Amino acid sequence: MYSLSKDPPSTDWLVTNTAKPLRFALPALLLLSIARLWLMPLPSSLWVDEMVTAFIVQHGPAEPSLAVAPQVTKSIYFALPRSAVALFGSSEIVYRLPSLILMGIALFFIASLARRLIHPQAGWFAIFACLGMRGISYEAANARPYALGICVVAGSLFFLARWLDSGRWFDAVLFLVLAALLWRIQLVYWPVYFVFALYAVVRLLDRDTDVSWWQAGIIFILMAVTQIPVLLDALPLYRGAKAHVIVAMPSPRDLMDSLKLGLLLTCGVGAWLLGRLIRLPRDAWKPSRASVALVLGWWLCAPLGLVAMSWLTGNSVFVSRYLSESLPGAALTGTLVAALFIPSGYWKPSAAALGIGVLLLLGRWSVVWPPHQDSDWRGAATALNQLSLGNDTPVICPSPFIEAQSPVWRPDYPLPGFLYCHLAFYPVQGRLYLFPFDRVADGKPYAAELSEKTLATAPRFLIYGPRGGARFWRDWFLQRPEFADWRQSSVGNFGDVDVILFER
C-alpha cells in the first residue's frame, strides 16, 4: 500500500531521545484531548436536534406528530440511545454516551487505515488529525446519528481494505454487513458507496489483490440488493424534501469551506517546516494508486455528492452535519500530505506536536466546562421557572422547526409534540401559547388576535424560544400600540436561545 526506499538512521537524536517518552506521552495526550474535547461538553444542555432524539426515544418513532417530518425517524441509530436510557436513565450524558463510544471505535478504524494505506507509523498522526477537526469532536458528544455513521463508514472501509489484502470471506462479510447498514443510518450517506466501488476497482485493475472480479462482483451485487428496500423508502422522502430545506444552495465558497483545506495546509506546511528546522532525512515515498483513490475519494465524496444533489434537485442538502461522513477522509488526506515530508521514525514526534497544537487551539480554555453547542435550553428553562411568575403568565413559544406551518401547526397544537419537543424535555411554567415557524402567513394574524384579547390585559408575558423567532416577536410586539408603555428585558444569556420578559 506504500513504498519507502530507505529508513532513516536509527541513531538519529530525535528518534533515539523521544522513543520511550512518546510511548507513554502519546496515549496520555490522547486521553487528555478526549477528556477536554469530548467528555467535558457531555453534561451541557441538549440542543434542538438532540431533543428530537430524546422525543423519539420517549414517545417512539410511530408518534403521530412525527409524521410531518418522516425523514427524522428513518435511522437505526435511535435503538442505541433508547438502550442507553433503559440501562442508565435519562440525562444529557446518557443520551450522548453511544456517540462517544462509537467515535472512539471510529478512531481505531481510522488509525488502522492510516497504518495500512499511508505508513505503518501514521496511526497516531491520523488520530490527532481527526481531533483537529471540530466536526469530529462535535459529533463525539452529539446525541444524533452522525458518530454512528462515521464509525460504520470507517469500519466498512477498513474491512474492505483488509478483505482485498487477505482475500478472506470473513472480512468480505463484515464489509457487506456494515455497508448494508450505512444508508439505514442517514439517507444522505449514499456518496460513500462510490468510494467503496472506486477503491475495489482500482485494486482489481492494478492486480493488487487476490480477490477476483467475480468474487468482488458477488459482494457488491449483494450490497446493492440490501439497499433496495431503503431506496424504495427514500424516494418518496426525496420528492417531499422541499418542505424540510433549512439552508441555501451551496456556493463555491461553501464547497471550499467543506473541504477543510486549513487542516491539509496545517499538516503539510507543519511537516515541511519541522523537516526544514531540524533537518530531517528525506525518504522517497510513493503512495499506491489505490491508497490515494480511497483517501481522496473519502475526503471528496460527501461535499461533491451533496453539492451535485442540491443543484440537480433544487433542494439544498448541503448541511454541515450531513457532510460528517467525509471528515475522517479529510484527516487522512492531511496525513497523506504530511507523509510527503515526514520520514520513517519521525511520525510519533510529529503526531505529538500536532496533538499538542490541537489541544491548545481547540480546547476552549476560556471556560471550565465548554458547552456542546451554543444552545442552553436547560439554562433558559431554569431561568424562566425561577422567575416564579405563576402558571397563568402567558409564555409565547415560537417553534424552532421549519415544519411548524399550517396546516400542521395550529394554535391548539397538542403537546407533547414534535414541533415543540424542547418543551417536553425541559418543561417551563406558565400558560403556553404556541407560535409557528412561519412568522408572516401564520404568525402575525394569530399574534394580533392574542395581543388584543389576552396579552394586553396581562401584567406581564414572556417570549421563550430560538433567538431568531424570539427577537422577531419582541420587535413586533414593541411596535404594537397595546404595548407602547411596556418595558422588555432579556432574562440572562443562553446562547442562541432567548427568554424575554414584557412588563407594564
Backbone hydrogen bonds, N-H to C=O, Kabsch-Sander energy under -0.5 kcal/mol:
donor,donor_aa,acceptor,acceptor_aa,energy
3,S,286,K,-0.7
5,S,284,A,-0.7
12,D,9,P,-1.6
16,T,12,D,-2.6
17,N,13,W,-2.5
18,T,14,L,-1.2
19,A,15,V,-1.3
22,L,18,T,-2.4
23,R,19,A,-1.0
23,R,20,K,-0.6
24,F,20,K,-0.7
24,F,21,P,-1.0
25,A,21,P,-2.6
26,L,22,L,-2.0
28,A,24,F,-1.8
29,L,25,A,-2.9
30,L,26,L,-2.4
31,L,27,P,-2.5
32,L,28,A,-2.5
33,S,29,L,-2.3
34,I,30,L,-2.7
35,A,31,L,-2.5
36,R,32,L,-2.2
37,L,33,S,-3.3
38,W,34,I,-2.2
39,L,34,I,-2.3
40,M,35,A,-2.0
42,L,39,L,-1.5
44,S,41,P,-1.5
51,M,47,W,-2.0
52,V,48,V,-1.3
53,T,49,D,-1.6
54,A,50,E,-2.2
55,F,51,M,-2.2
56,I,52,V,-2.6
57,V,53,T,-2.5
58,Q,54,A,-2.5
59,H,55,F,-2.5
60,G,56,I,-2.4
63,E,60,G,-1.6
66,L,63,E,-2.0
67,A,64,P,-1.8
68,V,65,S,-0.8
69,A,66,L,-1.6
72,V,69,A,-1.8
73,T,70,P,-0.7
74,K,71,Q,-0.8
75,S,73,T,-2.3
76,I,184,R,-1.8
78,F,75,S,-0.7
79,A,76,I,-1.3
80,L,77,Y,-2.5
82,R,78,F,-1.6
83,S,79,A,-1.7
84,A,80,L,-2.4
85,V,81,P,-2.7
86,A,82,R,-1.9
87,L,83,S,-1.8
88,F,84,A,-2.9
89,G,85,V,-2.2
91,S,89,G,-0.5
95,Y,91,S,-2.2
96,R,92,E,-1.4
97,L,93,I,-1.1
97,L,94,V,-0.5
100,L,96,R,-1.8
101,I,97,L,-2.2
102,L,98,P,-2.6
103,M,99,S,-2.4
104,G,100,L,-1.6
105,I,101,I,-2.0
106,A,102,L,-2.4
107,L,103,M,-2.1
108,F,104,G,-1.4
109,F,105,I,-1.9
110,I,106,A,-2.8
111,A,107,L,-2.7
112,S,108,F,-2.2
113,L,109,F,-2.4
114,A,110,I,-2.3
115,R,111,A,-2.2
116,R,112,S,-1.9
117,L,113,L,-3.3
118,I,114,A,-2.2
119,H,114,A,-2.0
122,A,119,H,-2.1
126,A,122,A,-2.2
127,I,123,G,-2.1
128,F,124,W,-2.2
129,A,125,F,-2.0
130,C,126,A,-2.0
131,L,127,I,-2.2
132,G,128,F,-1.2
133,M,130,C,-1.9
134,R,132,G,-0.6
136,I,133,M,-0.7
137,S,133,M,-1.6
138,Y,134,R,-2.7
139,E,135,G,-2.4
140,A,136,I,-1.5
141,A,137,S,-0.7
141,A,138,Y,-1.1
142,N,139,E,-1.3
144,R,142,N,-2.3
147,A,144,R,-0.6
149,G,145,P,-2.0
150,I,146,Y,-2.6
151,C,147,A,-2.4
152,V,148,L,-2.5
153,V,149,G,-2.6
154,A,150,I,-2.5
155,G,151,C,-2.6
156,S,152,V,-2.7
157,L,153,V,-2.4
158,F,154,A,-2.2
159,F,155,G,-2.5
160,L,156,S,-2.1
161,A,157,L,-2.6
162,R,158,F,-2.4
163,W,159,F,-2.2
164,L,160,L,-2.4
165,D,161,A,-1.6
166,S,162,R,-2.7
167,G,163,W,-3.5
172,A,168,R,-1.4
173,V,169,W,-2.6
174,L,170,F,-2.1
175,F,171,D,-2.4
176,L,172,A,-2.5
177,V,173,V,-2.7
178,L,174,L,-2.2
179,A,175,F,-2.8
180,A,176,L,-2.1
181,L,177,V,-1.4
182,L,178,L,-1.4
183,W,179,A,-0.6
184,R,181,L,-1.0
185,I,182,L,-1.7
186,Q,182,L,-1.2
189,Y,186,Q,-1.8
192,V,189,Y,-1.0
193,Y,190,W,-1.7
194,F,191,P,-1.3
195,V,191,P,-0.7
196,F,192,V,-1.7
197,A,193,Y,-1.8
198,L,194,F,-2.6
199,Y,195,V,-2.6
200,A,196,F,-2.0
201,V,197,A,-2.6
202,V,198,L,-2.4
203,R,199,Y,-2.2
204,L,200,A,-2.3
205,L,201,V,-2.9
206,D,202,V,-2.2
207,R,204,L,-0.9
208,D,203,R,-2.7
210,D,164,L,-0.6
216,A,212,S,-2.5
217,G,213,W,-2.6
218,I,214,W,-2.0
219,I,215,Q,-1.9
220,F,216,A,-2.5
221,I,217,G,-2.5
222,L,218,I,-2.5
223,M,219,I,-2.2
224,A,220,F,-2.1
225,V,221,I,-2.4
226,T,222,L,-2.0
227,Q,223,M,-0.7
227,Q,224,A,-0.8
228,I,225,V,-1.3
231,L,227,Q,-2.7
232,L,228,I,-2.5
233,D,229,P,-1.6
234,A,230,V,-2.2
235,L,231,L,-2.3
237,L,233,D,-0.6
238,Y,234,A,-2.5
239,R,235,L,-1.9
240,G,236,P,-1.3
241,A,238,Y,-1.4
243,A,240,G,-1.0
244,H,241,A,-2.1
245,V,242,K,-1.0
255,L,251,S,-2.2
256,M,252,P,-2.3
257,D,253,R,-2.6
258,S,254,D,-1.9
259,L,255,L,-0.8
259,L,256,M,-0.9
260,K,257,D,-1.2
261,L,256,M,-0.6
263,L,260,K,-0.7
264,L,260,K,-1.4
265,L,261,L,-2.7
266,T,262,G,-2.5
267,C,263,L,-2.7
268,G,264,L,-2.6
269,V,265,L,-2.8
270,G,266,T,-2.2
271,A,267,C,-2.1
272,W,268,G,-2.2
273,L,269,V,-3.0
274,L,270,G,-2.4
275,G,271,A,-2.1
276,R,272,W,-2.1
277,L,273,L,-2.8
278,I,274,L,-2.1
279,R,275,G,-0.6
280,L,275,G,-1.7
285,W,283,D,-1.3
286,K,3,S,-1.5
288,S,1,M,-1.6
292,V,288,S,-2.1
293,A,289,R,-2.5
294,L,290,A,-2.5
295,V,291,S,-2.6
296,L,292,V,-2.6
297,G,293,A,-1.9
298,W,294,L,-2.6
299,W,295,V,-2.0
300,L,296,L,-2.3
301,C,297,G,-2.1
304,L,300,L,-2.3
305,G,301,C,-2.4
306,L,302,A,-2.9
307,V,303,P,-1.7
308,A,304,L,-2.3
309,M,305,G,-2.3
310,S,306,L,-2.2
311,W,307,V,-2.3
312,L,308,A,-2.5
313,T,309,M,-2.2
314,G,310,S,-1.7
316,S,314,G,-0.5
319,V,317,V,-2.1
322,Y,319,V,-1.1
323,L,319,V,-0.9
323,L,320,S,-1.0
324,S,321,R,-1.1
326,S,323,L,-1.8
327,L,324,S,-1.4
330,A,326,S,-1.8
331,A,327,L,-2.0
332,L,328,P,-2.6
333,T,329,G,-2.1
334,G,330,A,-2.3
335,T,331,A,-1.9
336,L,332,L,-2.5
337,V,333,T,-2.4
338,A,334,G,-2.3
339,A,335,T,-1.8
340,L,337,V,-1.4
341,F,338,A,-2.2
342,I,338,A,-1.6
346,Y,343,P,-1.9
350,S,346,Y,-1.7
351,A,347,W,-2.8
352,A,348,K,-2.6
353,A,349,P,-2.1
354,L,350,S,-2.3
355,G,351,A,-2.9
356,I,352,A,-2.5
357,G,353,A,-2.0
358,V,354,L,-2.6
359,L,355,G,-2.4
360,L,356,I,-2.3
361,L,357,G,-2.5
362,L,358,V,-2.6
363,G,359,L,-0.9
367,V,364,R,-1.4
372,H,41,P,-0.5
375,S,373,Q,-2.4
376,D,494,F,-1.7
377,W,46,L,-0.6
377,W,375,S,-1.6
380,A,376,D,-2.2
381,A,377,W,-2.6
382,T,378,R,-2.4
383,A,379,G,-2.5
384,L,380,A,-2.3
385,N,381,A,-2.3
386,Q,382,T,-2.1
387,L,383,A,-0.7
387,L,384,L,-1.0
388,S,385,N,-1.4
393,T,390,G,-1.0
395,V,431,R,-2.6
396,I,462,L,-3.3
397,C,433,Y,-2.8
399,S,435,F,-1.4
404,A,401,F,-1.9
405,Q,403,E,-2.4
408,V,405,Q,-1.0
409,W,405,Q,-2.4
413,Y,410,R,-2.0
420,Y,417,G,-1.5
421,C,418,F,-1.6
423,L,420,Y,-1.4
424,A,420,Y,-0.6
424,A,421,C,-0.7
425,F,421,C,-1.5
426,Y,422,H,-2.3
431,R,393,T,-2.4
432,L,430,G,-0.8
433,Y,395,V,-2.8
434,L,411,P,-0.5
434,L,432,L,-0.5
435,F,397,C,-2.1
437,F,404,A,-2.9
438,D,404,A,-1.0
439,R,437,F,-0.8
442,D,438,D,-0.5
443,G,438,D,-1.5
444,K,439,R,-0.9
444,K,440,V,-0.6
446,Y,442,D,-0.9
447,A,443,G,-2.9
448,A,444,K,-2.7
449,E,445,P,-2.0
450,L,446,Y,-2.4
451,S,447,A,-2.3
452,E,448,A,-1.8
453,K,449,E,-2.1
454,T,450,L,-2.3
455,L,450,L,-2.2
456,A,451,S,-2.1
457,T,454,T,-0.8
458,A,455,L,-1.3
461,F,502,F,-1.9
462,L,394,P,-2.3
463,I,500,I,-2.4
464,Y,396,I,-3.1
465,G,498,D,-1.9
467,R,496,D,-2.8
470,A,466,P,-3.0
471,R,467,R,-2.6
472,F,468,G,-1.7
473,W,469,G,-2.1
474,R,470,A,-2.1
475,D,471,R,-2.2
476,W,472,F,-2.0
477,F,473,W,-2.7
478,L,474,R,-2.0
479,Q,475,D,-0.9
479,Q,476,W,-0.6
480,R,477,F,-1.5
483,F,480,R,-1.3
484,A,481,P,-1.4
486,W,483,F,-1.4
487,R,503,E,-2.8
489,S,501,L,-2.1
491,V,499,V,-3.3
492,G,490,S,-1.2
494,F,492,G,-0.5
494,F,497,V,-0.7
496,D,374,D,-2.7
497,V,494,F,-0.8
498,D,465,G,-2.7
500,I,463,I,-2.6
501,L,489,S,-3.0
502,F,461,F,-3.1
503,E,487,R,-2.8
504,R,459,P,-1.5
